[in-house]
């Protein structure tokens, strides 16, 4: 049952936005890393380590996901110098379009899928 739900989720996201499985997983990771502050301030290198890919791959995914309206960079200033350094690279945040798409996909689940 759970496999069906995951399949429907990934397929729906990939079909709707024409993204790869890896990009879908990356979006979910950014969303998860954003839970505390509302944005993800991990460096591109840290994201690459977490996803087990090269930094250029992360940059390519970010560029593609921004172009599709699923991810955005936000500026943030803080008095802590190490935070300010990471903010210059641009914190990442999934867009409302992503959240709305997820809600629509979840609506297609049946009771058996949950």
C-alpha positions, -999 to +999 in steps of 0.1 A: +000+000+000+027+025+010+046+017-022+016+027-042+014+060-024+051+068-029+049+058-066+019+081-071+037+109-052+069+107-072+052+101-105+028+130-100+056+154-091+078+142-120+050+143-145+036+176-135+069+195-136+090+173-159+117+167-133+139+137-125+135+114-096+167+129-081+154+164-084+121+153-067+142+138-038+163+170-037+132+191-034+119+170-005+153+173+012+153+211+009+117+211+023+128+190+052+159+211+059+136+242+059+114+231+087+131+250+115+136+284+099+115+282+068+144+280+045+175+258+039+208+274+046+230+244+039+258+252+015+258+237-020+287+215-009+268+202+021+238+195-001+260+176-025+274+155+003+239+147+016+227+138-019+259+119-028+265+139-060+289+165-071+284+202-064+280+210-101+250+185-101+235+205-072+239+237-091+223+222-122+193+209-102+189+243-085+190+261-118+164+237-133+141+238-103+142+276-101+134+278-138+104+255-132+092+277-103+097+250-076+126+265-058+138+300-050+168+316-034+161+341-006+184+366+009+188+367+046+211+389+068+221+380+103+247+395+125+265+362+129+293+361+104+291+324+096+254+327+089+260+358+068+286+339+047+261+311+039+233+336+032+255+352+005+252+320-015+214+322-012+193+302+011+169+278-007+132+276-002+106+255-020+079+277-036+042+278-029+037+262-063+055+231-050+034+230-019+002+233-039+013+205-062+020+183-033-014+190-018-031+181-051-012+149-054-021+139-018-058+145-027-055+116-052-046+091-025-072+066-015-077+053+020-059+021+010-028+041+000-024+057+034 
